Amino acid sequence: MAHFNFENEVSKLIRMDAPITKGPQMRWQRKLGESINSSRNESICNNSVLQSSQCCKTPKSKGLSTRTPGKTPGSSTKTPGKTKQTPGKGSKTPTTMGDRFIPNRSTTQFELGHYHVTSQSNVNDSDEEMMSPSKKEFQTAMSENLNGDLMSSKIISYKNKAPSAPEGYQNSLKVLYSQGHNPTSCKKSIRHIPQVPERILDAPQILDDYYLNLLDWSVNGHMAVCLGGQVYVWNSANGEIQQLMEMEGPEDYVSSVSWISEGNYLAIGTSTSDVQVWDVEHNKMLRNMRGHAARVGSLCWNNYILSSGSRSGNIHHHDVRVANHQVGALSGHTQEVCGLRWSPDGRFLASGGNDNLLNIWPSGGGQYLTTDTPIYTFTQHQAAVKALAWCPWHPSLLASGGGTADRHIRFWNCNTGVCVNSIDTKSQVCSILWSKHYKELVSSHGFAQNQLILWKYPSMTKVAELTGHTARVLHMAMSPDGSTVVSAAADETLRLWKCFAVDPAKKKTPASMLSAAPKTMMRSGIR
């Protein structure tokens, strides 16, 4: 008998067509229960003495009914007090519709809702009743200043975006609702960037040295280039070339050049550790300033202060107006200073060295000099930092480029000391220039492409790549009008690229104004 009972139990367990006793209710059973409950609630609400508008589902006055009409013609309205619904014939759709807008719990302010509830319950507080009207007004103003206008704040938030659609789903209305309306009168302008240089000049005997700065272009249109131990000046207006100076020793060479902001004086650094100032118009050397212990590879002007960086790692400030020219010395690098740039507003001096350091020196007390200690020392670069450029429309934004082992362009906010962006260029960064007309910058590179790259800022997407040099592009300079970039490479050529050309109707600075650059007191002040 026991064996027979065991077989019956096993047979019951493995039967597939037996009714499910412990599973969830079927759909018709749930609908039937919902319709019965809704009819009960309506009956209670209709027979209630209070006739509350919040509880009553059917209004007293005869009107259009929200329920499904009955099968009998003429019985579209329902008689109050006689509501009765036959089970099994209830409406398939629930009578009470829920709100389809679901609030976002992450942005819903439950604390603000609790504050409103508690503040309403404490309206008749004894302390508040004894408070004077002026004190109440003062407390209200203070609360709005500290916490904002809480009474007009939303508690439930629907402002976040809806969840993203599954992969592969396409909404036919996406274009209609997600794109703004563009006026038909607007014409999208496409700038043409020539892929070939506008002009090519020979630069024989230009030194293939990454740590030197051998090219600069003045506001008067004079381009200075160092070729071995000689300095030549090319006039971009008429194409004339003149030799400005030549070193005396056969092994000596010029290691850096830099024009003053007015464009009438040229500073020259030499391998003999001298810093010279030349009057280009009269082809005359005005000063020869000594003090460095090694070659001077970088120069930069800040009004009448000339800053120079040498291979010893020291930076000197020279006041070219006085006899005792050296007015400051900075020791922030252990190896050669190969990059030196003053910010456009004169607040910061950026120095990059072969020790992979980038120092930011602040100017002291409204002077044209810097303090003795840097405000920031950045160590993110993994190679020599030569390429330095300050943003023209954001004076505290600095772009710096590293050598072969680094290959990155990094952007620094010198007000906060934060690296706001960086990009791997896949090549040695030799020089960087910002555009005056577009939110773009151009960088020159070495192996393997030896190209110039135009970048869109701040997205850092490539606008164009300019190729043609057969060796690394060591130096760059920009024309006075900001439309042309000249590049000097180790292949002994200078190439002029018109990569930032602007519409002549939109030019802000006429060419006539550039030729008439102001001559300041510096002409009579250098001694």
Secondary structure, DSSP 8 states (H G I E B T S, - for coil): -HHHHHHHHHHHHH-SSS--SSS---HHHHHHHHHHHHHHHHHHHHT-SS--TTT-SS-SS----SS---SSTT--S--TT-----TT-S-SS-SS---S----TTT--HHHHHHHHHHHHTTT-HHHHTS-HHHHHHHHHHHHHHH--STTS-SS---S------TT---TTHHHHHS----TT---------SS-SEEEE-TT----TT-B-EEE-TTSEEEEEETTEEEEEETTT--EEEEEE-SSTT--EEEEEE-TTSSEEEEEETTS-EEEEETTTTEEEEEE---SS-EEEEEEETTEEEEEETTSEEEEEETTSSS-EEEEEE--SS-EEEEEE-TTSSEEEEEETTS-EEEEEB-TTSSSB-SS-SEEE---SS-EEEEEE-SSSTTEEEEEE-TTT-EEEEEETTTTEEEEEEE-SS-EEEEEE-SSSSEEEEEE-TTT--EEEEETTTTEEEEEE---SS-EEEEEE-TTSS-EEEEETTSEEEEE--S---GGG-SS-HHHHHT----THHHH--
